[in-house]
Amino acid sequence: GRGFAFRRKQKIERQYRKLLKKGRKVHSQQDNQFTDTYPEHLKHLYLAEEEMLKKRRRAPSDSVLSAEKLNKAVDGYGRCGYDCLVIVRIWSTCTFSHRSVVTEGKFKKKTSNQKAKEEYEKIKAERARKREEAEKRKQQREAAQRLYKQKKMEAYKILSKKTKRGQPNLNLQMEFLLQKIQQNT
């Protein structure tokens, strides 16, 4: 009959169908999410930026095509003369060499050695900074310890003074306590 295995199979199939439906809904929402949902007051800015990006994408291919067309035109029509041919060829090579210089300057990738050197310099600077901070903390700690020991020694000298007969000097102890109370308030 139709036992637990059959029911389990049906349950899994239902869950799978649900997931498929959810997936379809998510994809349709994502596709519609980025199409013309700009706020009205900013829409003109987004559209202008889109056009600018499209022009940038088209510009390199258009200039290459125009240079190729010029070369074909010059090769095809010889009636312009030798000077015209030289000028057009020089112009096309100048534009390409200029473009290559610009792209090399903008997108020059670092070699692995340069990256490693930069990473080493960063690590070295970080270590030096940590070392200076540790040295500063150490000096502060030592200065605080010296001050603490000095105060402790003064208190010990005052409290350990004795009279001629070897008794503790209570007057000095009372003055010390009075000074301590006055410092705290």
N, C-alpha and C positions, 0 to 999 in steps of 0.2 A: 504494500500500500504506500500511502504517502506519509512517510515517517518524518523524523526530525531532520534528516539529511535534505529531504526535498524542501522543507520549510526554510532551512538555513540557506539553501541555494536561492530560493525566491527572495529572501530578505537581502542577500548580497546583491542580487540583480536590481532590486528596487533602489538600494543605496547607490549603485553604480549609475543608474539612470538619473537620480537626483544630482549627483556630481556632474554628470554631463550637462544637465540643464543649467546648473549654477555656472559652469564653465562658459557656456554660450552667453549667458547674461553678462558675465564679467567682461568677456571679449567685446561684446557690443557696446558696453558702457565705456571701455577703454578707447575704442575706436572713435566714439563720439566725443570723448572728453577733450580732445585736442583740436577739434575742428570748429572754428568760428564761435568759441565760447568766451571771447574776450569781453571784458566789461565795456559798456558803451562809451564811457568817458575816456578810455584808454585805447579804444579799438584802432584809431588812426595811427597811433605809435607802433602797435604791433604789426599792422599791415605794412607800414613804411619799412620796418625792420626786415620783414619777410622779403619785400622787393629788393632791398639792399643785399640781402644774403643771396638771393637768386642771381643778381647781377654779378656778385663776386664769384659765384660758381661758374657762370657763363664766361666771364672775362678772359681767363687764361686760354680756354679752348678757342674762343673767337679770334684772339690775337694770333694764335698759332695758325688757324685756318687762313686768316687774312695774309699772313706772311707767305704761306704756301701758295695762295692764289696769286700774290704778286710775283713770286718766282716763276710760276707757270705762265703768267701773262707776259713777263719779260722774255722767257724762253720762246714762247709762241710768236710774239710780235717783235721782230728785229728792226722795224722801221724807226723806232725811237732813237736808235743810235747807241754807240758804245758807252758814251758818258751816262746816259739814262740807266743803262744796265748796271753800271758800276755803282751809281748812286743808290739804286734800289737794293742792290746786294749789300752794300755797306750799311744801309738803314736797317735791313732785316737782321744782319749779324749784330749790329749795335744793340738792337732791342733785345735779342736773345741773350747776349752776354750781360747786359744790364740786369735782366730778369734773373739770370743764374746767380749773379753777385748778391742780389737782394735776397734770394731764397737761401743762399748759403749763410748769409749773416743772420737771418731770422731763425732758421731751423737747424743750425749747426748742432749736431748731436755730440755729446761727450763720449769719449772713449771710456772703457772700463777702468783704465789706469787713472784717468782724470777723476772719475767718480770715486775710486778708491782713495786717491790723494785728498779729495775734499772731505770724504768721510773720516779719514785719519786726522785731518786738521780740526774737524768738529770735535772729535773725541779728545784730541790733545787739549783744545781750548776748554772743554768741559772739565777735564781732569785738573787743569791749572786753576780753574775757578773754584772747584771743590777743595783743592789743596789750600788756596788762600782763605776760604771760608773756615776750614778746619783750624788753620793757624790763628785766625782772628778769635775763634771761639776758645782756643787753648789759652791765648793771652788774656782774654777776659776772665776765664776761670782762674788762672794763676793770680791775677790782680785781686780778684774777690777773695781768694784763699789767703793772700798776704794780709789784706785788710782785716779779715776775720781773725787771723792769728794775732795780729797786732792788738786788736781790741781785747781779745781773750787774755793776752799777756798783761795788758794794763790793769784789767779787772783782777787778775790773779795777784799782781803786785800790791794793789790797794787792799784786797781782802786778806792777804797773808801777812800784812805788817803786824808786828807785835810791839807791846810796850817794853819798857826796860826790864820789867819783871817776867816777860815771856807770855803775858796774857794777850789775846787778840785785841786790836785797837778798834773798839766799837764806834768811836766817833767817825773814823774814816769809812767804816762800813756803812754807817747811816748816811754820810755825805754821798757815797757812791750810789746808794739806793735812791736818794733824793734826785741826783742827776739823771738816773735811769728813768724815773717817773716823769721828770720834766721833759726829757727827750721824747717820750712816748706821747705826751699830750701836746 
